[in-house]
Amino acid sequence: MQAYVYLLASLYSFTANGSSDNDDKVISKTSEEEINVRPKNFGSRCIRIIVNICLTYFISMQKISGLFIPKLVIPKDSAPKHIEALSRSQRLMNELGLVKAAGNGFFHIMPIAQRSLDKLCNLVNECMLETGSSKITMPILTPTELWQQSGRLHGDIEEFFIVKDRHNKKYLLSPTHEEAITSILATTAPISYKQLPLRLYQLGPKFRDELKARFGLVRAKEFLMKDLYSFDRSDEEAQNSYKIITSSYAGLFKKLQLPFEKVDACTGIMGGKCSQEFQIVCPVGEDLFLRCQRCHYAFNVELAEGDAKCCLKCHSPDLEELKGIEVAHTFLLGDRYTKPFNATYLDCDGKPKALIMGCYGLGVSRVLAASLEVLSSEKGLVWPTLLAPYDICVIGPKDGSKEQELGDVIEKDICKKITEIYGCDDVVHDDRKYLTIGKRLWEAKRMGYPLIIVAGGKSADNTPILELLVKNHHHELHVDTVLTEIHKYKDHKIALRKRCH
């Protein structure tokens, strides 16, 4: 309310006095009741002032000088130490200040990477909405009694973190939430068949005590995951839910333009009737799978019996062995969890029947790292179009350069026009004019901004020319042509986002 009064008081000062010279005097003797006293045409003048304020705000795009980017600085004369081999994504994310290690397998996500992670989370939420799923949040801690009830506590749980509270009660730092979600339904008033299918998901941190955490966010002990759980009346309806959700996953990876394979896999400790992995094909991947060259069926090597090297579907011996990063895993669980928890629904005949369940994990932070691993080069990052932290980076002339006076005018004008086309949220302005254009351009290219606009030496010509780098392809163009290219890129993003809806 104070901010509201302050704004109205300031507007009163503008409109009553024609300037802001007496702002303090007006504000000091203005109360909420006194705001009711307005000069003639107060409303229309307020609107004009608010519009101007908003325009000023939106034109103020993000400045690089205001971003926290803790880049890794390696002294020139430092002796190289023996360290474990890094993946490309890990090295670049460390060097460019996207992440900072917090311990073995734990990472701080810095502002640039957080923007991309947020964009990915938004895409995931959109995909889940399209599947008819509802978002919830469950506690990170799961009582071990629930895992005792499902029987999983007696399995291979060496990779799971278990903690105790002051009353010596044990909890898992949840790697997954099958028991927790099933217990919710089991303790809910009778669920009617009319409420099914039920699809519930959450997006949050998960924990796994990896024997060998490596490659940064590709294999970390704490990671961001989207886990979805479906509940249906029958195996047939559960298959339909499974098809809808796995199709949504495939659509997401197509939007991100990633090379992926859907691979039949073992059910493992999760149990159930069948499972499939979504693998990003990548040389540093630690999962091995086989793809048939004839029918294109893919399956994890764990499914192959003994040394059998033939397709499990068409029996062709023409198989290709590939490495992948597992970014998603889906399961048809049947009544594996609902039966021990007595999670039932009332069917149309009024009798209780066990819910048929599916679960669908998606490693969100791993998808981000894997995408950078497969798309980037040794020289710099390449982002999926929909995940770039900023789409446009604007670089102006260096302070004291001969083109600065005219170049600054062009720089401000192009920033204003970009804002009118693109808004401010996905545009960053490298305002560090104490650095040369070359240094800032080199950093922008390493960071992988899709469009980089430079107001350099030719921006001071009678007919200003700007440099435009579109995914590192260099062009010298008139201002209007640069704006046309920005329009094209915006349309491309919109089309890509809609492509797999």
QUIQUINOR-V353485 format. One record per pair of residues at least 12 apart in sequence whose ideal C-beta (glycine too) atoms are under 7 Angstrom apart, sorted by the first residue. I is the first residue (numbers start at 1). J is the second residue. If there is no record, write none. Layout:
# QUIQUINOR-V353485
i = (I,I)
j = (J,J)
This chain:
# QUIQUINOR-V353485
i = (5,5,5,6,8,9,9,9,10,11,11,12,12,12,13,14,15,15,15,16,58,58,58,59,59,59,61,61,61,61,61,61,62,62,63,63,64,64,64,64,64,65,65,67,68,68,69,69,69,70,70,70,71,71,71,72,72,84,87,87,87,87,87,88,88,88,89,89,89,89,89,89,90,90,92,92,92,93,93,93,96,96,96,97,97,98,98,98,99,99,99,104,105,105,105,105,106,106,106,107,107,107,112,115,116,116,116,116,117,117,117,119,119,120,120,120,120,121,121,123,123,123,124,124,124,124,124,127,127,127,128,128,130,130,131,131,131,131,132,133,133,133,133,134,134,135,135,136,136,137,137,138,138,138,138,140,140,140,141,141,142,142,142,142,142,142,143,144,144,144,144,146,146,146,147,147,149,149,149,150,150,150,151,152,155,156,159,159,159,160,160,160,160,161,161,161,173,174,174,175,175,175,176,176,176,177,178,178,179,181,181,182,182,182,182,183,185,185,185,186,186,186,190,191,191,192,192,193,193,193,193,193,196,196,196,196,197,197,197,197,197,198,199,199,199,200,201,201,201,202,203,203,205,205,206,206,207,207,208,209,215,216,217,217,217,217,218,218,218,218,218,223,223,223,224,224,225,225,225,225,226,226,227,227,228,228,229,229,230,230,230,231,231,232,233,233,233,234,235,235,238,238,238,241,242,242,242,245,245,246,246,249,249,249,250,251,253,254,254,255,255,255,255,255,256,256,256,256,257,257,258,258,258,258,259,259,259,260,260,260,261,261,261,261,261,261,262,262,262,263,263,263,263,263,263,263,264,264,264,264,265,265,265,265,266,266,266,267,270,271,271,272,272,272,272,272,273,273,274,275,275,275,276,277,277,277,277,278,278,279,279,279,280,280,280,280,280,281,281,282,282,282,282,282,282,283,284,285,285,285,287,287,287,287,288,288,288,289,289,289,290,290,290,290,291,291,291,292,292,292,292,292,292,293,293,293,294,294,294,294,295,295,295,295,297,297,297,297,299,325,325,327,327,327,327,327,328,328,328,329,330,331,331,332,333,333,333,334,334,335,335,337,338,338,338,339,343,368,371,371,379,380,380,380,380,381,381,381,382,383,385,385,385,386,386,386,388,388,388,390,390,390,390,391,391,391,391,391,392,392,392,392,392,392,392,392,393,393,393,393,393,394,394,394,394,394,394,394,394,395,395,395,395,395,395,395,395,396,396,396,396,397,397,397,398,398,398,398,399,399,403,403,403,403,406,406,407,407,407,410,410,410,411,414,414,414,414,415,417,418,421,421,421,421,422,422,430,437,437,441,445,450,450,451,451,451,451,452,453,453,453,454,454,458,463,464,465,465,466,466,468,468,470)
j = (30,32,35,27,35,26,27,30,23,46,49,26,30,35,26,49,39,42,45,39,419,423,424,415,416,419,415,419,424,427,428,429,428,429,429,431,428,429,430,431,432,431,432,111,110,111,97,110,112,97,100,110,95,96,97,94,95,214,215,216,218,284,373,373,376,378,216,218,369,372,373,376,215,216,372,376,381,113,216,372,381,446,447,110,112,110,112,113,113,216,217,213,210,213,220,221,220,221,222,216,217,220,389,389,368,383,387,389,224,365,368,386,387,364,367,368,387,203,364,252,255,386,203,226,252,362,364,248,251,252,201,228,248,501,199,244,245,248,199,199,200,201,228,199,200,201,202,200,202,202,204,177,180,181,202,173,174,205,171,173,171,172,174,177,179,180,171,162,170,171,172,179,180,183,172,179,179,340,341,179,337,340,340,269,269,269,208,209,210,172,175,208,209,173,207,209,207,206,207,206,207,208,206,227,361,227,337,359,337,200,229,337,338,341,343,341,231,343,355,341,342,343,346,345,346,345,346,233,345,346,347,348,231,232,233,345,230,231,232,237,241,231,228,230,241,229,226,227,228,227,226,364,222,224,223,225,221,222,221,221,284,369,365,366,368,369,325,366,369,370,373,363,365,366,364,365,361,362,363,364,362,364,359,361,245,360,357,359,245,357,358,355,357,356,345,347,356,356,334,356,332,356,358,358,330,332,358,330,360,276,330,278,328,362,262,500,278,499,500,386,496,497,499,500,371,384,386,387,384,385,280,371,374,384,280,281,374,278,279,280,279,281,289,291,298,324,276,278,298,276,277,279,289,298,299,300,276,299,300,303,277,300,302,303,300,302,303,331,331,333,336,331,332,333,334,336,332,334,332,329,330,331,330,300,326,328,329,327,328,324,325,326,324,325,327,370,374,322,324,323,324,325,370,373,374,323,373,323,324,325,300,323,324,326,301,321,323,301,322,324,304,319,320,321,319,320,322,311,313,314,316,318,319,318,319,320,311,314,316,318,311,313,314,316,311,312,313,314,312,366,370,362,363,366,367,370,361,362,363,361,360,358,359,358,357,358,359,356,357,354,356,357,354,355,357,354,355,387,384,387,446,445,446,447,448,446,447,448,448,448,450,493,496,493,496,497,448,449,450,426,427,428,449,426,427,450,451,489,418,422,426,427,449,451,453,486,428,430,444,449,452,411,414,415,418,427,429,430,453,430,437,440,441,444,452,453,454,408,411,433,455,437,455,456,433,435,436,437,433,434,456,457,459,460,459,460,455,459,460,455,459,464,455,453,455,466,479,429,483,486,483,486,487,490,486,490,444,454,456,454,472,471,489,468,470,486,489,469,466,468,482,466,467,476,478,479,477,478,479,482,482,485,485)
